[in-house]
C-alpha cells in the first residue's frame, strides 16, 4: 500500500498574526542578516501581505507592485507601524 504525501505552499504571511509577531520577525532579519537587503525587503513584503497589500499601499501612498528603493522601504515600514532597529555590535 503506497501513501501519497500531500504538500502545500508555505506562506510566512499566514503565520504573522499580531503586530508583535510581525515586529519580532522583522527584527530577527535585521539582527541575523543585517546586510541582506533583499531578505529584509522580503520580510517587509511578508508582513505587508499579512496586513493586506492593498491597505499597506494606501497607507504608504505607494502602488502594490515594484522594486522598492530604500525610501520606499521606510515608507512601507512606517505604514506597517514599524521602524527599523539598529544596534552597535
N, C-alpha and C positions, 0 to 999 in steps of 0.2 A: 504494500500500500504506500503510495507516494503522497507526500504532503506538499502542498504549494505554499510558498511564502508570499504573502501579500505585502507589498511595500507602498508607502505613501510619501509624498513630498513633505519635507520638514520645513516649517515656516517659523523662524525665530519671532516674527511679529506676533504670531498667535500665542507665544509664551509670555510676552510682555503685557502684563495686565494693569499694573499700577504705576503711578509716576515714580515711586521709589524703585521699583524693578527696572524701569527704563533708565533712570539715572545711574543705578548700580551697573547696568550693562554697558552704558557709555563710559563710565568711569573705569571699568575694567579694561576696555580697549585703550583708553588714554594712558592707563598705568602700565599695562602689559606690553603694548606695542605702540609707543607714542610716535614713532616715525612712520607708521603705516597709514598714510593719508587715505588711501583707498579703503582700507579696513575701517577706519574711523568714519568715513563718509558712508560706507555700507551699514555700519551700526546706526548712524543717524537715519538712514533710509529704513532700516528695520523698525526703528522707533516711530518714524513718520507713518509707516504702514499700520503699525499697531494703533496709532491715534486716528488714522484716516487721512490718506493723502490729500483729498480734496479740502478738508478742513485746514490742514497744515499749509497748503498752497494759499488758501485765503488769508490765514493768519500772518503768513510771511510776505504776502504780496508777490509771490513767485508762481511760475507755472509748475505743473506736476512733472514735467519732463526736462531733461537737460543734464549737462555735466557741470556740477556746481563749482564755482570759484570759492576761495576761502571766505569772501564776503557773503556769498550765498550760504555757506555752511553756518556762519554766525547768525544769519537771519533765520535759518531753519531751527537752529538750537534755541534761539530766543522764542520762536513761535511754539516750540515744544515745551517751553517753560524751563529750559535748562541753560546752564552756562558751562563753558569748558573749565577744566580744573588743571592747574599746573602746580608742581611741587619740585623743589630742589632735590637733586639726588646726592 
